[in-house]
Amino acid sequence: MGIHDGHRARLRRRFLENDLNGFADHEALELLLCYAIPQGDVNPLAHDLIERFGSLSGVFSAPVKMLAQVKGVGERTAVLLHLIPLISQKARLSELEREVVLNTREQVGAYLLELFSLERNETVYQICLDGKGKLLACKRLGEGSASAVTVDIRQLIQNAILCSAASVILAHNHPSGIALPSEDDWAVTNRVKAALASIDVRLEDHIVVADHDFVSFSESGYLL
């Protein structure tokens, strides 16, 4: 038995008895690292990661390449750390998408807040709905810098046709944390609305998400 095996066993026992209740952030990360790195003391590495990326959330949202550059991590551990929140989000979205009907602003907002929860750059999604508001598909249209992204109108039209969508909700995020639409947002809305109208599909809404808030173009009275 190695010198650190007893400590690892105590961490596992604490988790089995109380889940993560009472665990500090670095201890929770340390427990995970125990399964990624079979031998050695990973406590200093857990501290180093949290200090370097600012928080436990910062560690999990860091790109694989940046994680792998930390001494003691390596690519396999970096992939595992990055994978954890993505799998968790995918599971939550799968539950939300199960026969989901997005026919109220509250339902749409809850879905989008989860969808954008891990996005760090400005990203655009297209939500395709049937005539009753049932979710047919959610398509990622593109990702840009932290302040800009280009909408591919051709791809948007193709998605709507392939899904036989009756309506579309356009959604993007503002990583700045301010959900107020910009002039570019208004311009894109007009372009998308006109393009969808050409194939007899309605632009149901354009929603801007920022942190835990969102702004609806439809609710503002702009989309009539």
C-alpha positions in Angstrom: 0.0 0.0 0.0 1.4 3.4 -1.0 1.8 6.3 1.4 -1.2 8.1 -0.1 -3.6 5.1 -0.4 -5.0 5.7 3.1 -5.9 9.3 2.3 -7.6 8.2 -1.0 -9.6 5.6 0.9 -10.8 8.1 3.5 -11.9 10.5 0.7 -13.9 7.7 -1.0 -15.4 6.6 2.3 -16.5 10.2 3.1 -18.1 10.4 -0.3 -19.9 7.1 0.0 -21.3 8.1 3.4 -22.3 11.7 2.7 -22.0 12.3 -1.1 -20.1 15.6 -1.5 -21.6 17.2 1.6 -18.8 18.7 3.7 -16.3 18.5 0.9 -14.3 21.7 0.0 -14.0 22.4 -3.7 -10.4 21.2 -3.8 -11.4 18.0 -2.0 -14.1 17.2 -4.5 -11.7 17.8 -7.4 -9.0 15.7 -5.5 -11.4 12.8 -5.3 -12.1 12.9 -9.1 -8.3 13.2 -9.8 -7.8 10.0 -7.7 -9.7 8.1 -10.4 -7.9 9.9 -13.3 -4.4 9.5 -11.8 -4.0 6.1 -10.1 -1.0 6.9 -7.9 0.5 9.7 -6.0 -0.7 12.7 -4.0 -3.1 14.7 -6.1 -4.0 17.2 -3.4 -1.4 19.7 -4.5 -2.6 19.3 -8.1 -6.2 20.0 -7.1 -5.2 23.2 -5.3 -3.0 24.2 -8.3 -5.9 23.7 -10.8 -8.4 25.7 -8.7 -5.9 28.5 -8.2 -4.9 28.6 -11.8 -8.5 28.7 -13.2 -10.1 30.6 -10.4 -12.7 28.2 -9.2 -13.9 24.6 -9.5 -16.3 25.7 -12.2 -13.4 27.4 -14.0 -11.5 24.1 -14.0 -14.3 22.2 -15.6 -15.0 24.9 -18.2 -11.3 25.3 -19.2 -10.3 24.0 -22.7 -8.6 20.7 -22.9 -5.4 22.2 -24.3 -5.1 24.6 -21.3 -5.8 21.9 -18.8 -3.2 19.6 -20.4 -0.5 22.3 -20.1 -0.8 22.1 -16.3 2.1 20.0 -14.9 0.8 16.7 -13.6 -2.4 16.7 -15.6 -1.8 15.3 -19.1 -4.2 14.9 -22.0 -6.2 11.9 -20.6 -6.9 13.7 -17.3 -7.7 17.0 -19.1 -10.2 15.2 -21.3 -11.9 13.7 -18.2 -12.1 17.1 -16.5 -13.6 18.8 -19.5 -16.0 15.9 -20.2 -17.6 15.9 -16.7 -19.8 19.0 -17.1 -20.5 18.3 -20.8 -22.0 14.9 -19.9 -23.9 16.4 -17.1 -25.4 19.1 -19.3 -26.2 16.5 -22.0 -28.2 14.5 -19.5 -30.1 17.5 -18.3 -30.9 18.6 -21.9 -32.0 15.1 -22.8 -34.6 15.3 -20.0 -35.7 18.7 -21.1 -36.0 17.6 -24.7 -38.2 14.5 -24.0 -41.5 15.3 -25.7 -40.9 18.9 -24.7 -43.3 21.6 -25.8 -41.8 25.1 -25.9 -45.0 27.2 -26.2 -44.4 29.6 -23.3 -41.6 32.1 -22.8 -40.9 30.5 -19.4 -40.4 27.1 -21.0 -38.2 28.5 -23.7 -36.2 30.5 -21.2 -35.5 27.5 -18.9 -34.4 25.4 -21.9 -32.1 28.1 -23.2 -30.5 29.0 -19.9 -29.4 25.3 -19.6 -28.3 25.2 -23.2 -26.0 28.2 -22.9 -24.8 27.4 -19.3 -21.4 26.2 -20.5 -20.9 28.5 -23.4 -18.0 30.9 -23.1 -18.1 32.4 -26.6 -21.0 34.0 -28.4 -22.9 31.1 -29.9 -26.1 30.9 -32.0 -28.7 28.1 -31.9 -31.7 27.5 -34.0 -34.7 25.8 -32.4 -37.2 24.2 -34.8 -40.8 23.7 -33.7 -43.9 22.1 -35.1 -47.3 23.7 -35.2 -48.0 23.0 -31.6 -44.7 24.2 -30.3 -43.1 20.8 -29.9 -39.3 20.7 -30.2 -38.2 19.1 -33.4 -34.5 19.9 -33.3 -32.0 22.3 -31.8 -29.2 23.1 -34.2 -26.0 25.0 -33.4 -25.5 27.5 -36.1 -22.1 28.8 -35.2 -19.7 30.1 -32.6 -17.6 33.3 -32.7 -15.5 35.4 -30.4 -16.7 36.5 -27.1 -18.5 39.4 -28.8 -19.5 38.3 -32.3 -20.8 35.4 -34.4 -22.1 35.1 -37.9 -25.4 33.5 -38.7 -25.4 31.2 -41.7 -28.7 31.9 -43.3 -28.4 29.1 -45.8 -27.8 26.5 -43.1 -30.7 28.0 -41.1 -33.1 27.6 -44.0 -31.9 24.0 -44.7 -32.4 23.0 -41.1 -36.0 24.4 -41.1 -36.8 22.5 -44.3 -35.3 19.2 -43.2 -37.2 19.4 -39.9 -40.4 20.4 -41.6 -40.5 23.2 -39.0 -43.6 25.4 -38.7 -41.7 28.0 -36.7 -38.2 28.8 -35.5 -36.7 30.4 -32.4 -33.3 32.0 -32.9 -31.2 32.2 -29.8 -27.7 33.5 -29.0 -25.8 34.5 -25.9 -24.0 37.6 -24.7 -20.9 36.4 -22.7 -20.5 40.0 -21.5 -23.4 39.3 -19.1 -25.8 42.0 -20.6 -28.8 40.5 -22.3 -29.9 43.7 -24.1 -30.0 43.3 -27.9 -27.4 45.1 -29.9 -27.9 46.8 -33.3 -26.4 43.7 -35.0 -28.9 41.6 -33.2 -31.8 43.6 -34.6 -30.2 43.4 -38.1 -29.8 39.6 -37.9 -33.4 39.3 -36.7 -34.7 41.1 -39.8 -32.6 38.9 -42.1 -33.6 35.7 -40.5 -37.3 36.7 -40.4 -37.3 37.5 -44.1 -35.4 34.4 -45.1 -37.8 32.1 -43.1 -40.8 33.9 -44.5 -39.6 33.0 -48.0 -40.2 29.3 -47.2 -43.4 30.0 -45.2 -41.8 29.4 -41.8 -42.5 31.8 -38.9 -39.7 33.3 -36.8 -41.4 32.7 -33.4 -38.8 34.6 -31.4 -35.2 35.7 -31.1 -33.9 35.4 -27.6 -30.7 36.8 -26.1 -29.3 35.0 -23.1 -26.8 36.4 -20.6 -25.9 34.7 -17.3 -29.2 33.9 -15.6 -31.3 36.3 -17.7 -32.8 36.5 -21.2 -34.6 39.0 -23.4 -37.3 38.0 -25.8 -37.8 40.0 -29.0 -41.3 38.7 -29.3 -42.2 39.6 -25.7 -40.8 43.1 -26.4 -43.4 43.5 -29.2 -41.0 43.6 -32.1 -42.0 40.3 -33.7 -45.7 40.6 -34.7 
